[in-house]
Every structure is written in structure tokens, then in C-alpha cells.
Amino acid sequence: MQKFTVFKIAGEDFAIAIERVQEILKLQKVFSIPGLPEFLSGVMNVRNTVIPLMDLRRRFGKKPSGTKERIILVRVEQERLGLLVDSVHEILSLLPEEVINPPSIFKGFKTEYLTGLGKKDERVIILLNIDNILTAEEKIQLKESKGLLEESDAGNYQATQ
């Protein structure tokens, strides 16, 4: 049995394996910093640590719902990354037989983003592969940006939210 953190993006259920989730936060001040890669919405300051933020809704071509936005802090390789989502709903346990491989084309999502689909009662939950949420090039950009972020003081930039 595997446990997942279930969240919503544009009314659809998504999940991340719980062992990848470090923390769930309410929406924080998001700071724009010139020179950040396009896939990052900005950065936030969490207990004196500057963390890059990716809006998963933008990543998947969805519009924000504007309600109960949450940030899921995850670790991608050696980097911490915040994922902006519409809302976080539950911790869900799935048995191996409740997880199936995704079809080759699934609702416009690239299948490399998925580890599978969870089937629980009448629900279908899209299980995200956090390791593939960033391309190899984006992972390199994230590491390079970390130096910029460590040198800058996020408090000196304009908040976007």
C-alpha cells in the first residue's frame, strides 16, 4: 500500500507520493526575481530559506481556481521546490491493484509526468512523477538559479501576490 497527498488543479484530482512531500503551506508572498527560468513563478521565503515556486496549473495549461491555493514543498533531486496548486484535500492510501499505467495520451498531459492513475471507488487520481516534472535542462537551470537566489535577498524584490 502506498500513500499519496491528493490535491486539485482545475477541478481534477492529482497526487504525489507522500514520501516526496516535505510540507504543505498556505499561499506565501511570492517574489519575482529577474533572471529566473520561465518555468518558475518566483520565489518565497520559508523560515529564512529562499525556495523556488512552480505553478503546476501553468505547467499543465490550466487556469487557477483562485480559492484555497496551497503550496506543496517537495524535494526534486537535491533541490527543494514549491508547487502551487488550487487546494490540498487528503492523504490517500492506494493498494497496488488500484494503480494502473496511464494511457499513452491522457487529457493532454505528457505521460512522462505521470507514474500512473489511481482508481479509488468512482474516482480517478492522476499520480504525478515528481522526478520528471522538470526537464533535464530545467533541473540544470534550477541548480544554476540557486546560486542567484542564495546571493540575493528576497525581501528586496516586489511581491507578486
N, C-alpha and C positions, 0 to 999 in steps of 0.2 A: 504494500500500500504506500502511495506517495501523497504528500500533502502539497497543496498549491494555495497561493494567495490569489484570490479572484477579484478582478476589477473590471470596470466598464469603460469602453471607448465607443462613443456614438451609439449607445444602446446595446452593444454587443458584449458578451462575456469573454474576457481574456484571463489568462492565468500564468503565473510564473512559479516555478518550483520554490517552495518556501525556504529551502536552504540557501537560495541566492539572494533573498530579501534581507537587508540589514535593518531597515527601519521604514515606517510609514509616517509621513509628515503632513500637516496641513499646509496649504499654499503659503510659501515664503515670499519675501521680496526677491524679485529676480532682477539681476543687474546685467545690462548689456555691456559687453567689453569689445572694443574694436579688435578685429583680427581673429575672432573665434571662428571655427569652421561653421559653415551654413547649417549643418545638422544639429547644432546646439542652439537652444533658445536663449541662453545666457548662463549665468552662474548664480549660486546662492551661498550664503554664509551659514553653515550649520556648526554651532559650537566652535567658532573660530577656525573652521576648515572651509575653504572655498571649494564648492562641488559643482561641476558642470551639470546642466539640465537639458534633457532632450524631451521634446513634446512628442509623445507617441502618437497623438492624434494627427499631427502634421506628418509624421513619418509614414502613417498609413493612409494619408489623404482624406482624413475625416475632419469634420468641424467640431470645435469644442462645444460641450453642452452648457458650460457656464455655471454649473451647480456642483457643489461639494468637491471641487477639484482637490486632488491629493497628489503627493509626490512619493514615489516608491524609491527608496535608496537601495541600489544593487551594486554588486561588485562585478565588473567586466574585466576579466584577467586580473591585473594588479591595480586597476583604477576603480574609484567609486564614481557612480553616475546616478543622477536623479532622473526618474522617468515621470513626466507629468501625465496624469490620467484624469478621466472625468470623476471617478469615485472608486473607492475600495469597499468590497462587500463582505467577504468572508474568507475563512480558511476552509478548504475543501479537501477531503481525502478521496482519492480515486484508486480503485483496485486495478491491477494490470489489464484485466479484461474490459475495463471501462475506458481504456485509452486506445485509440485507433490511429493508424497513419493517415495523414491528410491526403485528399485527392491532389493530383498534380496541379490543378488550378482550383483555387479556393477563394471565392469572394474578392478577387483582385489582390490578395496578399501573396507575396512571394513565399513559396513553400520553405525556402531556407530559413525564414523567420520562425517556423513552427517546429515543435517536436512532435506534435500530434494533435488530436482532438479528443477532448474528454466528453464522455456521454454519461450524464447523471440524471436519472428519471427522464424527463422530457427535454432536458437542457443539452445544448452542445456548447462546450467551452473551448476556445482557441488557446492551445498551450504554446506559449512563446519560448523560443530558443534564444536566451539572453546572449549567448556567445556569438550568435550570428546577427544580432540586432544592429551591429555596426559592421561595415565592410572592413577588410584588412586595411585599406587606405585610411578610413575614418579612425580606426584604432591607432594608427600611427599619428594622425592629426591630433587625437585626444592626448596622447603622450607628449607630443610637442607643445600643445596648448598648456599642459600642466606647468611647464616652466614659466610661461607668460602669467598664468594665474598665481603662481607662488610669488612672483616678483611684484605683482600688482596688489593694491589694497581695494577690495570690492566696495568698500564704503565710499570711494571716490567716484563711483560711476552712477549713472542715472538708473533708478529703478524703473522697470517696465510694467510692474504690476503693483 
